[in-house]
Every structure is written in structure tokens, then in C-alpha cells.
Amino acid sequence: MNPFSIKQSGVLAFILLLVFAEYAQADGDTGQSAQPASIGVSSLAKFTLDNESFTLGLGYSQVTYKTSQANSTGESQITDNGAPSPIIELNSSEKVLKKWPMKVGSAVLGWDINASASVFDTRYQITNSALRGQNIGTDVSGEYIGVAPILFLKIGPLYPGSDLYLKIGGGIGPGLLRSSGTADFNGTITPVGSSSPVFSLYRTASWQFQMGHWYFDILGKGFTTESGQHSSLESYGFGVAYRFGL
């Protein structure tokens, strides 16, 4: 449905991490030497690392549920055609793997752990369009939660005296997906999903612009299950959220 899958987005994010890291390293070599790999929070100068936090916000995303059955050819896809969605996240403190000084601020390669939860309601069957669905009476709704270690590159402040940072990251981990409803298979509307949560593989990639406790996020998330039916959920969108320190 989308030009970039979750896997491709994660690969792109990782490549950009390496590109930024090499650029920052080269910039640091012309001025001051790079810092050791193990750096305490107090020695990061003007660079800010986030502590444990709980995040609430509102986003706009397009969610697509995909499923296939053993006795059917092809894949059934149902989307919400884009809709508002809550942003609910829990983050661990950020840890430093490597730091490179830059002309303005620093670039830090690090990691944290992210837990994300939300709800979805897909009711438009994708038939003749790659992006938009039609209301033919199918509907799959549910909830999900995913937990993943995130590898990120955080750059900032982006200009002198500001509190604006860019954070690019991605990760993979376990998740729970509950999805139930009906989908169209070759003209036949069939029950799909399960009333109970199913273990799934969770994937996430994001670009965040952070200013203080606020951040603007461009993100993609995905869940894949192999319980009876091969099903997956993909979400691409953006949002604004506020981060509460714990």
C-alpha cells in the first residue's frame, strides 16, 4: 500500500544514522577529538538526554490491516483511509553509545526502550486503489501494544541557544495485537482475527523534532502475526505529543 514498508523505513533510518555519524566524526576531527564511547550525562555539555518519560499526544495516521487465508488466493486489505489516533508511549532514559562534537551542538548515537499502545478501526476495503478503500461492509478493529529497544541518532541543539533536537531511530521487538472483524476474500465476506490478543513481531521507525517537552513525530509502525491466519498491521502518520518526566 505504501511506497516504503516498515522494514525499508528502518533500513533507511539506519543508513542515515551511519551517514550522519560519519559526517559528525569528520567534523569533529577538524576541531576537537571525539569523546570516548562511554560518556556520562554531566559531560555532554549543552546536549540534553531525556530521562524516563510518559508521552501523550494526538496524531493523524493511515492504518491498514492485511490478512490472508490458506484456502484463498491473494491478500485482503482494509484501511481507515486516514484518521486521528492517540499517541500513548512509555520511554526509558536515553543511553549514549557514541558522541561526536559538531560546530553547533553534538551528534549522539544511543539507545532507549520504547513501549507504544493505540487503537484502530479499519472499515474501508481496498479494491481498485493502492491507498484508498471503499465501504463494502467489512470492518476490522482492535488494539495493540509493542515494546522495542530503539537505536537512534540525536542531533542538537540545531542552532545556537535553542532547545531543538532531531532524533532519528528505529527498532524491533515483541508485541500484542488484538484484531477482529470481517474481510473480503474473492467476493466473500469472512470473519478474521481473534477476540484475544495474539503475539506479534513489532517494528517501528520515526523522525522526531523535539523542543523541550514537546515533539513533532513522523513515524511508521508495523505488527506481523502468524497465528492461524497470516495477518499484519501497518500505520504511517505524524503527530504532536507532550512528554511527561517520570
Wavefront OBJ file of the C-alpha trace (Angstrom):
o trace
v 0.000 0.000 0.000
v 2.773 2.435 0.910
v 5.883 3.278 -1.135
v 8.090 2.311 1.840
v 7.484 -0.647 4.108
v 8.355 -0.625 7.796
v 11.434 -2.732 7.017
v 12.575 -0.337 4.281
v 11.986 2.657 6.574
v 14.104 1.037 9.270
v 16.900 0.318 6.796
v 16.750 3.922 5.543
v 16.890 5.255 9.102
v 19.913 3.064 9.889
v 21.732 4.209 6.727
v 21.084 7.827 7.676
v 22.428 7.105 11.159
v 25.690 5.962 9.596
v 25.843 8.921 7.198
v 25.278 11.454 9.988
v 27.746 9.649 12.216
v 30.470 9.772 9.545
v 29.787 13.449 8.880
v 29.912 14.295 12.568
v 33.112 12.302 13.009
v 34.776 14.164 10.145
v 33.655 17.498 11.546
v 34.975 16.569 14.979
v 38.347 15.534 13.571
v 38.920 19.058 12.194
v 38.312 20.636 15.587
v 38.435 18.554 18.706
v 38.851 14.812 19.062
v 35.807 12.590 19.528
v 34.845 11.744 23.090
v 35.191 8.195 24.463
v 32.313 5.795 23.822
v 31.222 5.846 27.475
v 30.029 9.346 28.400
v 28.159 10.465 31.491
v 25.183 12.803 31.269
v 27.102 15.547 33.114
v 29.857 15.591 30.455
v 27.563 16.132 27.477
v 27.904 19.925 27.660
v 24.813 21.539 26.113
v 23.457 18.281 24.756
v 20.309 17.055 26.520
v 19.390 13.427 27.098
v 15.833 12.535 28.081
v 15.076 10.661 31.284
v 12.233 8.182 31.750
v 9.023 9.658 30.383
v 5.358 9.093 29.624
v 4.070 10.621 26.385
v 0.544 11.641 25.412
v -0.473 13.222 22.147
v -2.670 13.214 19.084
v -1.677 12.037 15.645
v -3.109 11.508 12.185
v -2.230 8.227 10.524
v -3.406 5.740 7.948
v -3.728 2.221 9.338
v -4.015 -0.809 7.052
v -4.899 -4.316 8.179
v -3.775 -7.140 5.888
v -4.701 -10.795 6.168
v -4.611 -13.972 4.102
v -6.172 -17.404 4.469
v -4.957 -20.843 3.409
v -7.996 -21.503 1.191
v -7.960 -18.100 -0.507
v -5.755 -16.591 -3.156
v -4.333 -13.143 -2.627
v -4.457 -10.871 0.388
v -7.343 -8.907 1.824
v -6.539 -5.313 2.843
v -8.716 -2.970 4.883
v -7.788 0.617 5.795
v -9.215 3.542 7.722
v -8.424 5.996 4.881
v -6.575 8.106 7.453
v -7.939 9.101 10.852
v -6.946 10.806 14.133
v -5.286 8.463 16.599
v -3.983 8.761 20.173
v -0.252 8.717 20.904
v 0.496 6.763 24.089
v 4.127 5.901 24.800
v 6.424 4.992 27.665
v 10.161 5.598 27.225
v 13.196 4.605 29.235
v 16.073 7.023 29.775
v 18.339 7.575 26.776
v 21.758 5.892 26.880
v 24.873 7.016 24.975
v 26.829 4.669 22.735
v 28.961 7.299 20.965
v 29.187 11.084 20.829
v 30.625 13.371 18.160
v 31.014 17.128 18.716
v 29.791 19.352 15.873
v 30.091 23.057 15.073
v 26.701 23.556 16.707
v 25.788 21.052 19.409
v 26.597 17.360 19.151
v 25.521 14.165 17.457
v 24.889 11.215 19.751
v 24.362 7.609 18.796
v 22.347 5.968 21.546
v 19.531 3.692 22.545
v 16.436 3.570 24.694
v 13.403 1.330 25.141
v 10.004 2.385 23.814
v 6.561 0.970 24.576
v 3.675 2.121 22.395
v -0.063 1.406 22.531
v -3.045 2.518 20.469
v -6.379 1.520 18.938
v -7.527 1.208 15.322
v -10.732 0.823 13.312
v -10.316 -0.125 9.639
v -13.570 -0.264 7.664
v -12.702 0.517 4.045
v -11.822 -2.434 1.827
v -9.006 -1.765 -0.635
v -10.123 -2.971 -4.064
v -9.139 -0.843 -7.072
v -6.877 1.680 -5.334
v -3.477 1.287 -3.747
v -4.232 3.815 -0.995
v -7.970 4.395 -0.584
v -10.590 1.847 0.399
v -14.332 1.530 -0.161
v -17.081 0.831 2.342
v -18.477 -2.578 1.333
v -19.478 -3.748 4.806
v -16.130 -5.060 6.063
v -14.617 -3.827 9.311
v -11.638 -4.878 11.447
v -10.920 -3.090 14.730
v -8.748 -3.694 17.755
v -5.809 -2.562 19.875
v -2.076 -3.105 20.007
v 0.939 -2.686 22.242
v 4.569 -3.063 21.259
v 7.892 -2.842 23.104
v 11.239 -2.416 21.374
v 14.808 -1.256 22.014
v 15.394 1.782 19.796
v 18.723 2.639 18.168
v 18.780 6.371 17.480
v 20.858 9.304 16.320
v 20.099 12.543 18.187
v 21.456 15.828 16.846
v 21.273 19.196 18.540
v 20.764 21.806 19.521
v 20.088 22.505 15.830
v 21.030 26.172 16.227
v 22.821 28.119 18.984
v 20.818 28.864 22.109
v 17.865 26.688 21.101
v 16.314 23.603 22.645
v 15.512 21.992 19.276
v 16.763 18.476 18.517
v 16.357 15.980 15.703
v 16.060 12.320 16.687
v 16.013 9.534 14.078
v 15.569 5.957 15.210
v 14.097 2.546 14.720
v 13.728 -0.784 16.466
v 12.144 -4.197 16.558
v 10.658 -6.205 19.415
v 7.668 -8.191 20.735
v 4.087 -7.009 20.524
v 0.480 -7.956 21.193
v -2.184 -7.373 18.551
v -5.913 -7.885 19.013
v -7.882 -7.606 15.797
v -11.324 -8.932 14.955
v -13.957 -8.306 12.325
v -14.671 -9.215 8.711
v -12.709 -9.023 5.459
v -13.476 -9.649 1.804
v -11.896 -12.696 0.121
v -12.753 -13.018 -3.578
v -16.191 -11.520 -3.077
v -16.972 -13.402 0.144
v -17.054 -11.533 3.457
v -15.359 -13.739 6.048
v -14.675 -13.380 9.805
v -10.993 -12.688 10.547
v -8.787 -12.052 13.539
v -9.281 -13.091 17.132
v -11.095 -11.736 20.171
v -7.930 -12.369 22.224
v -4.542 -10.657 21.837
v -2.055 -12.523 19.658
v 1.742 -12.393 19.966
v 3.288 -10.476 17.082
v 6.531 -9.008 15.785
v 6.616 -5.238 16.347
v 8.610 -2.830 14.176
v 8.895 0.940 14.430
v 10.797 3.804 12.793
v 10.479 7.540 13.468
v 11.790 11.041 12.799
v 11.248 13.388 15.732
v 11.758 17.122 16.108
v 11.959 17.772 19.856
v 11.668 21.112 21.645
v 11.573 20.917 25.398
v 8.769 18.554 26.398
v 7.037 18.864 23.018
v 7.803 16.924 19.907
v 6.576 16.527 16.331
v 6.809 12.954 15.095
v 6.769 11.337 11.654
v 6.528 7.618 12.219
v 5.709 4.172 10.921
v 4.714 1.097 12.913
v 4.017 -2.492 11.973
v 2.837 -5.751 13.531
v 3.014 -9.228 11.994
v 1.325 -12.348 13.365
v 1.446 -15.997 12.294
v -1.363 -17.412 14.455
v -3.656 -19.424 12.156
v -4.019 -16.559 9.685
v -1.093 -14.568 8.389
v -2.037 -11.024 9.404
v -0.259 -7.711 9.652
v -0.992 -4.142 10.648
v 0.786 -1.089 9.256
v 0.461 2.501 10.408
v 2.073 5.592 8.835
v 1.480 9.130 10.032
v 2.508 12.145 12.077
v 1.555 13.738 15.343
v 2.282 16.166 18.156
v 2.807 14.994 21.721
v 3.879 16.160 25.169
v 6.411 14.225 27.215
v 5.924 13.981 30.981
v 9.003 13.182 33.063
v 8.751 10.269 35.498
l 1 2 3 4 5 6 7 8 9 10 11 12 13 14 15 16 17 18 19 20 21 22 23 24 25 26 27 28 29 30 31 32 33 34 35 36 37 38 39 40 41 42 43 44 45 46 47 48 49 50 51 52 53 54 55 56 57 58 59 60 61 62 63 64 65 66 67 68 69 70 71 72 73 74 75 76 77 78 79 80 81 82 83 84 85 86 87 88 89 90 91 92 93 94 95 96 97 98 99 100 101 102 103 104 105 106 107 108 109 110 111 112 113 114 115 116 117 118 119 120 121 122 123 124 125 126 127 128 129 130 131 132 133 134 135 136 137 138 139 140 141 142 143 144 145 146 147 148 149 150 151 152 153 154 155 156 157 158 159 160 161 162 163 164 165 166 167 168 169 170 171 172 173 174 175 176 177 178 179 180 181 182 183 184 185 186 187 188 189 190 191 192 193 194 195 196 197 198 199 200 201 202 203 204 205 206 207 208 209 210 211 212 213 214 215 216 217 218 219 220 221 222 223 224 225 226 227 228 229 230 231 232 233 234 235 236 237 238 239 240 241 242 243 244 245 246
